[in-house]
Amino acid sequence: MKPERRIEKFLRRIDVTADAERKRLRLEELLEVRDKTKKTTSADAQPTIRRLIMNRQIWKIAASLIVVATVIGVIGILQNGGQTAYAFEQTVAAMQGKRSFHILTYHGSPTRRKDEFWVEFDKQGQVIRCRQLEWFGSGDGGPVEVLWKNQVKYQYEPDDAKGKPGILLISNKKHHVDKDNLEEFDPEKILEEFYKQVKNGQATIKIDGPLTPGGNLVVKVTGVTQNESPWRRVLLVDPETKFLVRMDTYWQDDEGSKNYTGIEVLGYNQPFDPNLFKPNFPEDTIIVDQTSGDVGTAQGDLSDKEVASEIVRQALEAWIEDDYDTAGLLFGGAPKEFFMQRASDKPMGDIVIEEPEVCMLEPNRPRYRVKCRYLVKEGDQPTTNRVQYFVTTVAGQPGRWFITPIKL
């Protein structure tokens, strides 16, 4: 066998390895041999044109093989029988440039649903429109539904009691209220962060085999928090599309308690039906529209706690007098039907307002829980009713506060 053929055959048998340092040394050794060969000055050793061409081909093969090894194996490779080699970078690349996603999130356990999102993005990765179903904290009536587009938010909350209509709150919102959650569960951002952590030595990655019963690859990423608490993320990856299918995250907090969150990617970069983002709620829905004019009350010189107490007092006193215009305004624009559906809660007097409690919902937006008690009519006898209301600022109306007619 000719020397050129032996070298070419040897080069094609080079192991594809994920060890970047070994690949670098191997390349340096090959180049060193090439350089020594090129320095030969013997007249008898002058290569023919044919040999020059052959040498170029051999070194091209060597360089190509090493480049392929480098691209495929920077973080990890799974070689499963005759299957194509898989590298985590392929999934990182596949999830780039998101235009839409449909995801389901979990909290506390792998089967406890929290939120479901349908989201569309522009070329800069900014949210264009979003639909959200929120099960976590919702009542027996079903999940709270949120639509957001064109800086307007539609939030529908079904009533827990059977037979009562749900409430739709329409408000001006520059950003979707769960913008931070969308970034937290954004598959593209998640994978970019993993990739950065692995490259910086802050996490390790392992690609397991064989495939799951569902035909997915299993990728495990592990690390520790700044407080040295361990965390582990188990990713399922579609071997064909390289898309992330599911991610389960387990971690331990500073007190040693175990925690869990998860996401399931139900669709990625797939077109949505436009009707998915159109408000479509039951005909008897009570509509509270805050986009057509001022609602609530101005804070003036009152502190946050003072305005929270005062607005509840004024609303209850207006309700006693059947002044539904004033009461509705303070309840964020609620119509008379809102109060008619809650006739059993109508106060008769003896209103006692307790100290408001801070109950944050959104960053940089104050919110208070105001507990109170007052007399109501129950049959022929008055009885004490104990209730709580949430008071916050009106979105898009600076300096104004209202009592939320729904759970925000």
Secondary structure, 3 states (H helix, E strand, C coil): CCHHHHHHHHHHCCCCCCCHHHHHHHHHHHHHHHHHHHCCCCHHHCCCHHHHHHHHHHHHHHHHHHHHHHHHCCCCEECCCCCCCEEHHHHHHHCCCCCEEEEEEEECCCCCEEEEEEEEECCCCCEEEEEEEECCCCCCCCCEEEEEECCEEEEEECCCCCCCCCEEEEEECCCCCCHHHHHHCCHHHHHHHHHHHHHCCCEEEEEECCCCCCCCEEEEEEEECCCCCEEEEEEEECCCCCCEEEEEEEEECCCCCEEEEEEEEEEECCCCCHHHHCCCCCCCCEEEECCCCCCCEECCCCCHHHHHHHHHHHHHHHHHCCCHHHHHHHCCCCCHHHHHCCHHHCCCEEEEECCCEECCCECCECEEEEEEEEEEEECCEEEEEEEEEEEEECCCCCCEEEECCCCC
